[in-house]
Amino acid sequence: MKKFLFDLFPLILFFLAFRFADIYVATGTAMAAAVLQILWLRLTGRAIEPTHWINLTVIVVFGGATLLFHDDTFIKWKPTVLYWLFAAILMGARLFAGRNLMRRLMGEKIALPERAWNRLNDSWAGFFVASGALNLYVAFSGRFTEAQWVNFKVFGLMILLLLFVVGQSLWLGRHIQTEAAAPPAGASDSEPRG
């Protein structure tokens, strides 16, 4: 739980700064929080995950452009770029390098057949693509205010992620139960006769 909250640190500060100021103060706050997050991990000797570096890079580039040009378009693109980058990494590693990153991440915890690992990897990539597209709709369709977009960015995308994780867990649980229920190789269907 502490790691989850730590990873959300820049997002939480972005939301609070937006509530008390505006999108530009919130953007600067999120940028500073992402930098502080990396510094804290480095100073405490903890591992800095690739996702931390990716998030830092995207927030600095898009947040910096937002502040430099005083245009909130860039920060509204940030979640989409981040999600589409994750999707590209997942699919690119599998299609071009033959590496399934979901298996690499979870392979020590569960055992799945190759096809299931590929479906898991592809479903995460699909989720990231869909979430990025949904962010663009909320940000730029003209149907939502800036405050509604901030709420969607902070709460809506998080709720979608949690629902997706629950769905994936149910799918994995059902798949694992199916695998566990399969008879061992060479086992007979008939009861032994005595």
N, C-alpha and C positions, 0 to 999 in steps of 0.2 A: 504494500500500500504506500509506503514511504517513497519507493522508486516511482510509482505511478504519479504521485503528487509532485515529486521533484521534476519529472518530465513535463508536467503541466504548468510548471512555474512561470514560464514566459507568457503562456496563454492566459493564466489567471491574472497576472499583472496587466496584460493588455486590456482585459475586460474591465478591471477596476479603474485603470487610468482613463479608459473611454467614458466610464460612468461619471467621473469627476472632472474630466476636461473634454478632449475631443480626439478625433482619429489620429491626429498628428502627434499629440502627446502620447497616446496609446502606442503608436508605432515606435516612437523613440524608446518608450519604456520596455516594449517587447524586445527590441534590439539589445538594449542594455542587459536585460534579464538573460537573454541567450548567451551573451558574452560572459556574464557572471557565472552562469551555469557551467560553462566549459572551464573557466578559471577555478571554480570550486572543485570540480572533478580532478583537475590537474594538481592543485595544491594538496588535496587529501589523498592523492595517489590512487584514486579509483579509475576504473576503466572508462574511457570515453568511447561510446559506441558510435558506429558509422552514422546512425540516425541523428545523433547530436550534431555531428559535423555538417550533415546535409541540411538540417533545420537551421543551424547557424548561418550557413552560406546563403540559403534562400531568404532568410529574414534580413540579413545585412544587405543583399542585393536589392530586393524588392522594397524593404523598408527604407533603405538609403535613397532609392529612386523616388519614393513617396515624399520623403522630406526634402530632397533636393529640388524636385519640380513642384512641390506643394500640390500633389495630385494623388488622391486616394485610390485611383485606378490600380496602381501598382500593388498596394497592400491587399486589395481585394482579389488580385490574381494569385497572391502568395499561397493560399491553401490548395488551389488547383494545381499550380506548378509543383508543389511538394508532393501531392498525391499522385500526379501523373509521373513524376520522377520515380517514386516508389514502384509504380506499376511497370514502368520501363525497365527498372533494375530487375524486378522479379521475372518478367517475360524475357528480357534480353539475356539474363544469365542462363535461363532454361533453354531457350531456342538457339542461342549462338555459342554458348560455352558448355552446354550440357550439364549445368549445375542447377539443382533445385534448391533454392535458398530456404524454402519452408522446411524441407527435409533437414537441411543443415542446421536450422534453428531449433527444430523440434525432434529430430531423429533419435536423440538419446532418450527421449521420454516415451515415445510411442513407436510402434512398428506398423507400417502400412505397406501395401503393395505399390509398385511403381505407378500404376494408373491412379491410385488414390492420392499419392503425393502430387502428381501432376494436376489433378483436379483441385486440390487444396491450393497449390501455388497459383493456378489460373483464376480461381475464384477470388483470391485476395487481390490479384492484379485487376480483375473486373470490378471489384468493390472500389478500389482506388480510382479507377477511371470514372465510374458512375458518380462517386462522391465529388470528384473534381468538376465534373459537368454540372452537377446540382449546385455547387458553390457558384459557378458562373451564372447560372439561372437566377439565383437569389440575389447576387451582387449586381447584375446588369440588365435584368429583364424590365426594370422600371416599375415592377409591382411591389417592391419592398423598399422601406426606408433604410438609411445607413444603420440606424440602431437595430432594426430587425435583422440586417445582415450580420452585425456583430453578435447578436444573440444566436443566430443560426450557426455562425462560425464557432462560437464557444460551446453552445449547448446542443444544437441540432446535429452537427457532425459527430459530436461525442456520443450522443444517443444512438445515432446510426451505427457507429463503430461498435458500441456495446451490444446492440441487437445482432449485428453481423457476427460478433464473437460468440454470442449465445447460439445462434444458428449453426455456426461451424462446429461448436462443441457438441451439439445434438447430432449433427451429421457424423462427426468423428466417433462419438459414443455408439451410435447405431452401427457404424461400419466396424468398429473394433469388436462389438458384441457379435456381429455376424462372423467376423474372422475367428473369434474365440469359440463360437458355437460349431464351427465346421469340424467334422470328424477328422482325426489324424489320418495321414496318408496310409493307405493299406488297411484301414479298419473296415471290418465287415458290417453291413447293415443288419445282419440277422443276429439274434441272441445266440450265444454259445449253447450247445445242447449237452446235457450231462447225463 
